[in-house]
């Protein structure tokens, strides 16, 4: 939900609850029979599932609905907690892996908050004579109290679900509470008109369809209001607060604070219910109760603030440089983060993964708490290096923003680079050019452009790739794009000129490990300790080629390939340690070495 937090998507479970209970109560009143109303409601339930499919929220709402109807038919008490527990057990037996799904947790925790947590906060404070008089004056302003109650309940629900939202979607919408005040009241109208209008259009013909069409037209108008409101809120400052994936211990700590707050309110409610304030109540007793209530509120506020601080704070080391070669299939996508927090991407595209920007690059960046990239470097114009970035540019309002797009010198631009530059400018992204010898140095990390130089005479394409040297203290990384042929020869000269004594700890192999890249002369210049190859599994190009692998092995370089390891994350510590993390399927292995 990172990028869809403001997209209007009514929950199917809510539909079933609102419409199902409505049909059940309508039939019960018309027939005077609980049984007929229940059978009609259950029949609707099966029709609804047949129409929209079986989902976690539908199963949860359906089981709770059956419990409620069954309890009324049998004349028994309906226990919502028992119904919710049975629904959770059924879902996990039916689909055990649902426990890893954000929809499961949001659906069940939202209902748990409504039936368990929220009632604890509805304190029934005993009233003195003065308070009773005040309440009489407030009766004429019932709608203000109702709106206030809705806002408080909405905020409480958002806070209760916040850890789940951050864990699965990495961000939260700051103004969602105000948007819900519009969405929820109109939902009943939307559903009622939609169902009634649909039935009229299906059962009638000719002019008799007009009322149905009018109802559906009103539904369309309401949905348009939803869409326009979402767009409006997205334009406000801080509409999306990107935190990143939080850790399990942060979630447990936060919910620990919630449990303590719940206990405080529960016992406060019990205590106040035992005491009835009458006209002759002792003044000092009333004052003591008020003091205890204030102490409870202060403790609750402190716990809430502490829980939010722990939950929203990123406990990342500020003395690390991080480099991640993402698994984008057959393509390149490299993320860099300086110790001070500067964020960059080098390329971002794929020839075999669809929507790689939306489904591979953006989720990773958001999981790291990156809502804005300071720089995106484009090595050359091939689509397997650029199509993900172009996609991200089009999604900046709901995805990851890009401040500056950096290209190689303009004389090597092909048509695709020219189009990308124009598209970036049209979408408010600054475009810059980085030539040989120019560098960006911030927060201890230095990015130096080595190629292409002014003496490069080859054509556009792979040979004209922008090559970057990235340094942090004594560690050096070389990112080569798809450079090969004459471009690689010029790169050797550039290395001799700008960093003759430098031995690169990490090399990103050029052109996905193709046969015509990473020559012996080049490898002797670079002398990489690790070589990372970004290529797709069983790609049609045969990357990486066996000859290239053999040349790398001769240099003693350790080869890490995304096709075998998945994403490869490298961190360099301030104290001179290098650590790299390999992800193979669900397994993650970390290696650490000291220099």
Secondary structure, 3 states (H helix, E strand, C coil): CHHHCCCCCCCHHHHHHHHHHHHHHHHHHHHCCHHHHHHHHHHHHHHHHHHHCCCHHHHHHHHHHHHHHHHHHHCCCCCHHHHHHHHHHHHHHHCHHHHHCHHHHHHHHHHHHHHHHHHHHCCCCCCCHHHHHHHHHHHHHHHHHHHHHHHHHHHHHHHHHHHHHHHHHCEEECCHHHHHHHHHHHHHHHHHHHHHHHHHHHHCCHHHHHHHHHHHHHHHHHHHHHHHHHHHHHHCCCCEEECCCCCHHHHHHHHHHHHHHHHHHHHHHHHHHHCCCCCCCCHHHHHHHHHHHHHHHHHHHHHHHHHHHHHHCCCCCCCEEEEEECCCCCCCEEEEECCCCCEEEEEECCCCCCCHHHHHHHHHHHHCCCCEEEEEECCCCCHHHHHHHHHHHHCCCCCCEEEEEEECCHHHCCHHHHHHHHHHHHCCCEEEECCCCCEEEECCEEEEEEECCCCCCCCCCHHHCCEEEEEECCEEEEECCCCCCHHHHHHHHHHHHHCCCCCCCEEECHHHHCCCCCCHHHHHHHCCCEEEECCCCCCCCCCCCHHHHHHHHHCCCEEEEHHHHCCEEEEEECCCEEEEEEEECCEEEEEEEEC
